Amino acid sequence: MLVPGIAERRRGQVVILDVAARRTLDGFELFPVVDHLWRQGDRRFLVNLSEVPSVISAEIGELVKVRSLVVPHDGRLGLVGLSDRVRTSLQITRLLESFEVFANEDVAVLSLAGSKPAE
């Protein structure tokens, strides 16, 4: 599914979604992409935010919607490439601990390919 500003690629069974720095005025539209992939059978997702300097409330809402689709149904969702501003926004909203956050893509892919969330 093509959505402007979100590129999809795969490493093994993990779908990596690269979010571009330039997005629409309403923020990135991540949920429709993940929902489409979920319906096709994908269960492990990594959202790469390395090109995103900051997030607006609508984008935080998208991350929460994606999490509510994936995590309660035995899927895995990770975030990588958080800028200081993105990390701070997630901390302020007390959502940072709700996500699996990884220092780099290689570690994320190895962890997400496993069957249980990292403790």
VENSUL-V912405 format. One record per helix or strand of 2 or more residues. SS is the DSSP state (@ for helix, = for strand). FROM is the first residue (numbers start at 1). LEN is the number of residues. If there is no record, write none. Layout:
{{SS:FROM:LEN} {SS:FROM:LEN}}
//
This chain:
{{=:6:6} {=:14:6} {@:31:9} {=:44:5} {@:57:17} {=:76:5} {@:84:9} {@:96:3} {=:100:3} {@:105:8}}
//
